Amino acid sequence: MTVSESAWRQAVDALSAANEVALACHVDPDGDALGSMLALQRFLSGRGVRTAASWGTVDADAGDELAVPPQYAFLPGLDTLVVPERFPASPSLMVAFDTGAPGRLGSLRAAAEAADTLIVLDHHASGEEFGDIRLVDGSLAATAVLVDELISRLGGELDRETAICLYTALVTDTGRFQYASTTPGVLRLAARLISLDIEHAEINRQVWSTHSFGYLKLLAKVLERTTLDPSTALLWTAVTREDLERFGVSWQETEGLIDVLRSVGTARVAMIAKQQSDLAWKVSLRSRGDVDVGVIARDLGGGGHAFLAGLVADGPIEDIVERVSAAIAAHDEVPAAAMSGRGGR
């Protein structure tokens, strides 16, 4: 799946003619979603375009605050974000970032559906097709790659602050350039961003190596309950709402927990289920290589890549683990050659 020239032209024409643009990324944003959105917002604002950038909440009872994950608190432009209730209800032009399905926009889904024109920038191959102009390429390492290309096609150049946003997006979704999606093109883009005098070592430290003391206590608790299913080599654990309250950790700070599980060599698939404010479970899956977790997630109503995928599920955590284990068993014969050509981490 690649972006057609026609789609690029439509996006450039729409953004070039716009005086106001609303920008939104998925709920509980990661570094790619947040960095990509802030980068394009900064570029458009520099051109005199009025912007409103935000992300929705999972459910109506989750409150209306923008809880920025602490590891991304250094990103330029966070002070320009608006809370969801101030986001335009019916924008003339809206851009959605890193969002594979309209439901991932949470409480801002209604605004996307009411927008006169909706542009979608995303690098997830699977998901639900939506939007009027789709800049979607599932082979790319991050949505940030599309934002860089879009700014270039709009005749713009990157400044240092925009480069910080895009580098953060890139380093997040490539796992510090460790995942299979790290191509020569990704490294060339990273080199170009570093050449704009960004402090890339400090960005990596903030994103990957800075946590609260409560996070360490939470990590110990979560690892204590980690379980390995010997039949499918599924390694799983869960984070409950009670855990977060007990250790004073925000839901957003737990984003990197899955990578701790993923380091276990005997596990073919690592899974972490995190309880949302609506008590549903957000399930993240990571494959060490011979299991296509994108297929498994899609079979269970989610989406993602061969090595990185996720879904949202209701019910007891034990039932969800059972469904994931059964899906792994059912897809246990995926040829290795089929995995090698797929995007993701």
Secondary structure, 3 states (H helix, E strand, C coil): CCCCHHHHHHHHHHHHHCCEEEEEECCCCCHHHHHHHHHHHHHHHHCCCEEEEEECCCCHHHCCCCCCCHHHCCCCCHHHCCCHHHCCCCCCEEEEECCCCHHHHHHHHHHHHHCCEEEEEECCCCCCCCCCEEEECCCCCCHHHHHHHHHHHCCCCCCHHHHHHHHHHHHHHCCCCCCCCCCHHHHHHHHHHHCCCCCHHHHHHHHHCCCCHHHHHHHHHHHHCCEEECCCCEEEEEECHHHHHHHCCCHHHHHHHHHHHHCCCCCCEEEEEEECCCCCEEEEEEECCCCCHHHHHHHCCCEECCCEEEEEECCCHHHHHHHHHHHHHHCCCCCHHHHHCCCCC
